[in-house]
Amino acid sequence: MPEKTVPTSTTPAQTEARSSSSVRTAFGCGCVALIGVPLVAVLVLIVTLAWDNRGSTDFPRVAPEDMANRAFQRSQEAYDVMGFKRAVEPGVQALGVSTENTFSSELCWTSGMLGLEDKTVDGAYGMSHDWALNHVPASQAVSGLRRLHQHLKDAGWEVTAYREGGQGKAWHLYVQRDDADERMFFTWYQDREYFTGGAAMPCAYDPRWKDGNTATPDDRQTPPTLGPAQRN
């Protein structure tokens, strides 16, 4: 006789067990996904930070006198555009009062591969040129700054700040380029008719630097006279 086929049936308990198993499986997969997303985000952040800081100390080797000359030429260009005619001799007698024509340098810093450090870079420097004029009336400063503002924009500089001061307030113009590695800055204090300007160059390694040398590059630099006679 043929065997009888006994129909199988699923009890409520078996159905509930299978559902619970499916939920646990799905929940487990979800946990893996939820854990994986933040982990990937962290890894991406680490790689991004490392990439952004990869060239933080990859400065060119440029002699300080060459960087000083570049900074001075930036100032000379701005001086000409402003229309100033006076000759400004090297040096300064009283900061914020007298004329000025000086070089200065600063240390260069690195934040490390992951941006978690903050230390100076041996042998690296940033050269700047600073200048100032006293007795600059509004008739000269206002038109000159507006002309310089437009000139630098046309030349491809990014204007980071420009303010035409109101009654008795200072005028400001700040520009930069090459990811802020090169900057220029100008201020006219109309209450005392005093104009200041300057140019800051990118960081560079001093080819003559030796371990333990504490002298700053500007100690060896004296700018030429700033004025119309310096036009090339």
Order of alpha helices (4+ residues) and beta strands (2+ residues): alpha-alpha-beta-beta-beta-alpha-beta-beta-beta-beta-beta
